[in-house]
Amino acid sequence: MERFITDQYILCLTDYKQTLYLQDLVRIINDQKNVVSKLMESGIAKQSDLALLSIEQKTQQTALNTFRALIEET
């Protein structure tokens, strides 16, 4: 029983840290998009740079949503 509880605790902690990691990653990408958007307005960055960050943001947000849904199922 003690081993089972320990294993469950480790799984929960790992899931929690993974969620925090993905949330931080989405936040960082949002910050990067803001910077690149300002650079684009100044002519320093390209529209494609912003588009790539938007794709990455959507990818990571989807990963976060999927991960949360998997956690809720268990």
N, C-alpha and C positions, 0 to 999 in steps of 0.2 A: 504494500500500500504506500509506503514512504517513497519508494522508487517511482511509482506511478504519479504521485503528487509532484515530485521533483521534476519529472519529465514534462508534466503539464505546465508547470511554472516556467520552465525553460522555453517551451513552445510559445507560451503567452508573451513572455518577455521578448523573444525573437520577433514575433508578430508586431508587437508594439514598436520596437526599434525600427523595423522595416517600414511601418507606417510613418514614423517620424522622418525617416530618411527620404521617403517619397514626397512628403509634404515640404521638406526643406528644398528638395530638388525642384519642385514646381515653383516655390517662392523665388529661388535663385534665377530660374529661367524667366520668370516675370520681371525681375529686376533687370536682367540682361536685355529683355525686349524693350524696356523703357529706355535704357541707355542707347541701344541700337536705333530706336525710333528717333531719338534726338540727334544722333549722329547722321541718320539718313536725311533729316530735315536740313542739316548743315551741308549735305553733299559728301560726307566722309564715308558713310556706309551705303550699301546697296539694298534695294528692295528684297533681293534674294536672301540677304543675311537675315532680315526680319522674317521672311517666309520660312526659312529653315528653323529659326527659333520657335515660330508658331507651331510648326510640325512637331518639334521636340516637346513643346509644352503639352500639346494634345496627347502625344504618346505617353508621357509620364503621368498626365492626369488620368488617362484611361487605365494605366497600370495601377495607379492608386485606387481608383474606383473598383477595379476588378479585385484587387487585394482585399479591400474592405468588404466586398460582397462575399468573398470566400470565407472571411473571418466570421461574418454574420451567419453563414450557413452552418458553421460548426458549433 
